[in-house]
Amino acid sequence: MRHFAFRSPRLAFLPAAPALARPVAAFYHRNRAAFAPFEAVREDAYFTPAGQAEQLAADLTQAEQDLRYRFYAVQPRHPGKVVGMFCLDCVIRGAFQSCFISYKTDPTLWGQGYGTEGIRALTDWGFANLRLHRIEANIMPRNLRSRRAAAKAGFREEGLARRYLKINGVWEDHIHMVRLNESPDL
């Protein structure tokens, strides 16, 4: 089993593991209303330590299978408080060498560059450690903060996917954004 952890200038990224159930549940619980307009509908159990322990165990299994790498961000001065989630999901190997990125940060950090920092750090980590060629983000057009954060992290728009994901109970259009690994060694 592989375990990964890494840092950016202001954040430490901890790999998903059941031991994080309490701080992760607290992160989702305190930000439930802020995240709801941008997420799938969640069952109440998702916001509990028991629900997160199950999710985190599944995430750990997915990482062992090279399918998903989910990390929780903490600020080093507050290591017990999760302030962000950054994930590389649906890893596809072979000729594609690609995945999707998802992310969210605590609303108290919005507008301070933490999203961009986390997106950039995880993307660079995925390129260097997973040898990915392409990382894709799909963002609702009205989610301007997320679009700006991805663009500042080097993602470029490639088009619009109509009624792409069911978010908060509604099929929503998403802008497809991509960052390519420009390493000549790939």
Secondary structure, DSSP 8 states (H G I E B T S, - for coil): -----EE-SS-EEEE--GGGHHHHHHHHHHTHHHHGGGS----GGGGSHHHHHHHHHHHHHHHHTTS-EEEEEEETTEEEEEEEEEEEEEEE-TT--EEEEEEEE-GGGTTTTHHHHHHHHHHHHHHHHH--SEEEEEE-TT-HHHHHHHHHTT-EEEEEEEEEEEETTEEEEEEEEEEE---TT-
